[in-house]
């Protein structure tokens, strides 16, 4: 049996679908009160638990051969450092300890490229750089780096664990939706007609799921693998979306300094409960070095991501099927 934490998330529900397609028995760790709609209709056992509650993990992992740990908190707004640390770092520590206690045969931890050092542009980023929280970009990246170190401590204590680090994720089954999913919805819905100045490496969520499974089957214990996709600008993404949808592409890209001003006010007016689509931290990511080297996963795992034109077209098609795309006002 395989346990998946974070099973209702964008990557998580795609992973569950892929595991079920392989004939695996899947137990999904469900946070109390969590919306489980992404798992509707899937042959999965829903097991109540919380990665911040060690005892609930002991119960959830009882009888499990393997654990895929995806549960965590993603936040790009200020004021949530303590909560990020508790969920991402302490929660991962609990998962590692529960795996050791329950003799889980293999843990696959989903970290992030954000956990790697933030290097100046012109230098390639790969797994050999290691994970130092002080060198990672932003609060989220620092907590993912610290969480990855907890997994490596578990390996030193005898746990068989492998780490995957996806880049920016896009694609179908995006129920909540993700930041990039919302960006596509807003652009197609006519809420904005321009792009931001910046870009990143984006990968299809279905390829991330396949990469996780390949790491589970082929990955070396204690090793990390970057699951990267295609380097592309924000305008490039919206151009692909416009082509897929048959609408006008973005007219131009807004200069960085104007984006920063807009991000400041969006964060200010969003308050502490709502997370704005754009923040100064997300802008920093879009302007950072995103020259990630994914050769290790391609060579050792046979990882082969598809092109983003297919990813974006499939994401938009799925949004249409769900009735999530609102027609642009004339």
C-alpha positions in Angstrom: 0.0 0.0 0.0 1.1 3.5 -0.8 0.3 6.6 1.4 0.1 10.0 -0.2 0.1 13.2 1.9 -1.2 16.3 0.1 -3.3 14.1 -2.1 -5.9 16.7 -2.8 -3.4 19.2 -4.1 -2.7 19.9 -7.8 0.4 17.6 -7.9 -1.1 15.2 -5.3 -4.3 14.3 -7.2 -2.4 13.8 -10.4 0.0 11.5 -8.6 -2.9 9.5 -7.1 -4.4 9.1 -10.6 -1.1 7.8 -11.9 -0.6 5.4 -9.0 -4.2 4.0 -9.4 -3.6 3.6 -13.1 -0.6 1.4 -12.2 -2.8 -0.8 -10.0 -1.5 0.5 -6.7 -3.6 0.6 -3.5 -3.6 4.2 -2.4 -4.3 5.7 1.0 -4.7 9.5 1.0 -4.0 11.5 4.1 -6.8 14.0 4.5 -6.6 17.1 6.7 -9.7 17.4 8.8 -12.2 19.6 7.0 -10.3 19.4 3.7 -12.3 19.5 0.5 -11.7 16.1 -1.1 -13.4 16.9 -4.5 -10.1 16.4 -6.4 -10.3 12.7 -5.4 -14.0 12.2 -6.2 -14.6 9.0 -8.2 -11.1 7.7 -7.5 -10.5 4.3 -5.9 -8.6 5.7 -2.9 -8.8 5.3 0.8 -9.4 8.6 2.6 -7.6 8.6 5.9 -7.9 11.5 8.4 -4.6 12.9 9.5 -2.3 15.9 9.7 1.4 16.1 9.1 1.7 18.4 12.2 0.2 15.6 14.3 2.8 12.8 14.7 0.3 10.3 16.2 -2.1 10.6 13.2 0.8 9.9 10.9 1.7 6.7 12.9 -1.8 5.5 12.3 -1.9 6.5 8.6 1.5 4.8 7.8 0.6 1.6 9.6 0.9 -1.2 6.9 2.3 1.2 4.3 5.1 0.0 2.0 5.9 3.5 0.7 5.0 7.1 1.4 4.8 10.0 -1.0 5.1 13.2 1.0 3.7 16.2 -0.8 1.7 18.0 1.9 3.0 21.4 2.7 2.2 25.1 2.6 2.9 27.4 -0.3 2.8 31.1 0.4 4.3 34.2 -1.2 2.9 36.8 1.1 4.7 38.2 4.1 3.8 37.5 7.7 3.5 33.7 7.5 7.1 32.6 8.2 6.2 30.8 11.5 3.3 28.9 9.9 5.4 28.0 6.9 8.1 26.6 9.1 5.8 24.6 11.3 4.0 23.0 8.3 6.9 22.5 5.9 9.7 21.7 8.2 8.2 20.3 11.4 5.6 18.5 9.4 8.3 16.9 7.2 10.2 15.9 10.4 7.1 14.2 11.7 6.7 12.3 8.4 10.3 11.1 8.5 10.1 10.0 12.1 6.8 8.2 11.4 8.3 6.4 8.4 11.2 5.2 10.6 8.8 4.1 13.3 6.5 2.2 11.0 9.4 0.6 8.9 8.2 2.3 5.7 10.3 0.8 2.9 10.7 4.0 0.9 9.8 7.7 1.2 9.5 10.0 -1.8 9.7 13.6 -0.7 8.5 16.4 -3.0 10.7 19.4 -2.4 11.1 22.2 -4.8 13.6 23.9 -7.1 13.0 26.9 -4.7 14.9 24.9 -2.1 18.2 25.2 -4.1 20.5 28.1 -3.8 19.5 31.3 -5.6 22.5 31.8 -7.9 23.2 34.8 -10.1 22.0 34.6 -13.7 24.5 32.9 -16.0 25.1 30.0 -13.6 23.3 26.7 -13.9 21.5 25.3 -10.9 21.5 21.6 -10.2 21.2 19.1 -7.3 25.0 19.1 -6.6 24.6 22.6 -4.9 22.8 21.0 -1.9 20.2 22.5 0.3 21.1 25.5 2.5 18.1 27.5 3.8 20.2 30.6 4.0 21.0 30.4 0.3 17.4 29.8 -0.9 15.1 32.5 -2.3 12.2 33.6 -0.1 10.5 32.2 3.0 8.9 29.3 1.1 12.2 28.3 -0.5 14.0 28.5 2.9 11.5 26.2 4.6 11.6 23.7 1.7 15.4 23.6 2.0 15.2 23.0 5.7 12.5 20.3 5.2 14.8 18.6 2.6 17.6 18.5 5.2 15.2 16.7 7.6 14.7 14.0 5.0 18.4 13.7 4.5 18.8 13.3 8.3 16.3 10.5 8.1 18.5 8.9 5.4 21.5 9.1 7.7 19.4 7.3 10.3 18.5 4.4 8.0 15.5 5.7 6.0 15.3 4.8 2.3 14.2 8.2 0.9 14.5 10.0 -2.4 13.8 13.6 -3.2 12.3 15.3 -6.2 12.3 19.0 -6.9 9.7 20.2 -9.4 9.9 23.6 -11.1 6.8 25.7 -11.7 3.8 23.4 -12.2 0.9 23.7 -14.7 -1.7 21.5 -16.2 -5.1 19.8 -15.8 -6.9 18.7 -12.7 -6.2 22.1 -11.2 -9.2 22.3 -8.9 -8.3 25.1 -6.5 -6.7 26.6 -8.9 -3.0 27.2 -8.7 -1.4 30.6 -9.2 -0.6 29.9 -12.9 -4.0 28.2 -13.4 -5.6 31.4 -12.1 -3.4 33.4 -14.3 -4.7 31.5 -17.4 -8.3 31.8 -16.2 -8.0 35.6 -15.7 -6.2 36.2 -19.0 -8.8 34.1 -21.0 -11.6 35.8 -19.1 -10.4 39.2 -20.1 -9.3 40.5 -16.7 -6.0 41.6 -18.1 -4.5 41.9 -21.6 -0.8 42.4 -20.9 2.0 40.2 -19.5 4.5 40.7 -16.7 8.2 41.2 -17.4 9.8 37.9 -16.3 9.8 34.1 -16.8 10.5 30.8 -15.2 10.9 27.0 -15.9 7.4 25.4 -16.0 6.6 21.7 -16.2 3.4 19.7 -16.8 1.9 18.4 -13.6 1.4 15.0 -15.1 5.1 14.7 -15.9 5.9 15.6 -12.3 3.7 12.7 -11.2 5.5 10.4 -13.6 8.8 11.8 -12.3 7.8 11.0 -8.7 6.9 7.5 -9.7 10.2 7.0 -11.6 12.1 8.3 -8.5 10.1 5.8 -6.3 11.1 2.9 -8.6 14.6 3.9 -9.8 15.9 6.8 -7.7 18.9 6.3 -5.5 18.4 6.7 -1.7 19.6 10.1 -0.4 19.6 11.6 -3.9 17.6 14.6 -5.2 16.3 14.9 -8.8 15.1 18.1 -10.5 11.9 17.7 -12.4 12.1 20.5 -14.8 10.3 21.4 -18.0 10.6 24.4 -20.4 12.1 27.8 -19.8 9.6 30.4 -20.9 8.6 34.0 -20.3 5.2 35.0 -18.9 4.4 36.5 -22.3 5.3 33.2 -23.9 2.8 31.4 -21.7 0.0 33.8 -22.5 0.9 33.7 -26.2 0.4 29.9 -26.1 -2.9 30.3 -24.2 -4.1 32.9 -26.7 -3.2 30.6 -29.6 -5.0 27.6 -27.9 -8.1 29.7 -27.1 -8.2 31.7 -30.4 -8.0 35.1 -28.7 -5.6 38.0 -29.0 -2.2 37.6 -27.4 -1.0 40.0 -24.7 -0.2 43.4 -26.2 3.0 44.0 -24.3 4.9 43.2 -21.1 4.7 45.6 -18.1 8.1 46.9 -17.0 9.4 45.4 -13.7 9.4 48.6 -11.7 5.7 49.1 -12.4 5.0 45.4 -11.5 6.6 46.0 -8.1 4.4 48.9 -7.4 1.3 47.0 -8.4 2.4 44.0 -6.3 2.8 46.2 -3.3 -0.7 47.5 -3.4 -2.2 44.1 -4.3 -0.6 42.6 -1.2 -1.7 45.6 0.9 -5.3 45.4 -0.1 -5.5 41.6 0.0 -5.1 41.5 3.7 -3.8 38.5 5.7 -6.5 36.0 4.7 -6.5 36.3 0.9 -3.4 35.6 -1.2 -3.0 38.0 -4.1 -2.0 36.7 -7.6 1.0 38.9 -7.6 3.4 39.8 -4.7 6.9 41.2 -4.5 8.2 37.7 -3.7 6.5 36.1 -6.7 8.0 38.9 -8.9 11.5 38.2 -7.5 11.0 34.6 -8.5 10.0 35.6 -12.1 13.1 37.7 -12.3 15.5 35.2 -10.7 17.9 32.7 -12.3 15.7 29.8 -13.6 18.4 28.0 -15.5 17.8 24.6 -13.9 19.6 21.6 -15.1 17.3 18.6 -15.2 19.8 16.2 -16.9 20.1 13.9 -13.8 16.4 13.0 -13.8 16.4 12.5 -17.5 19.5 10.2 -17.4 18.8 8.2 -14.2 15.0 8.1 -14.1 14.2 8.2 -17.8 12.2 11.4 -17.1 10.9 13.1 -20.3 8.6 16.1 -20.0 6.3 17.2 -22.8 6.1 20.6 -24.4 4.2 23.4 -22.7 2.0 24.0 -25.7 0.4 20.6 -24.9 0.3 21.4 -21.2 -1.4 24.8 -21.6 -3.9 23.5 -24.2 -4.9 20.6 -21.9 -5.2 22.8 -18.9 -7.5 25.2 -20.7 -9.6 22.3 -22.1 -9.9 20.9 -18.6 -11.0 24.4 -17.2 -13.6 24.5 -19.9 -14.9 21.0 -19.0 -15.2 22.2 -15.4 -17.0 25.4 -16.4 -14.3 27.5 -14.7 -13.7 29.8 -17.7 -15.9 32.8 -17.7 -16.4 34.5 -21.1 -14.6 37.8 -21.5 -16.9 40.9 -21.4 -17.2 42.8 -24.7 
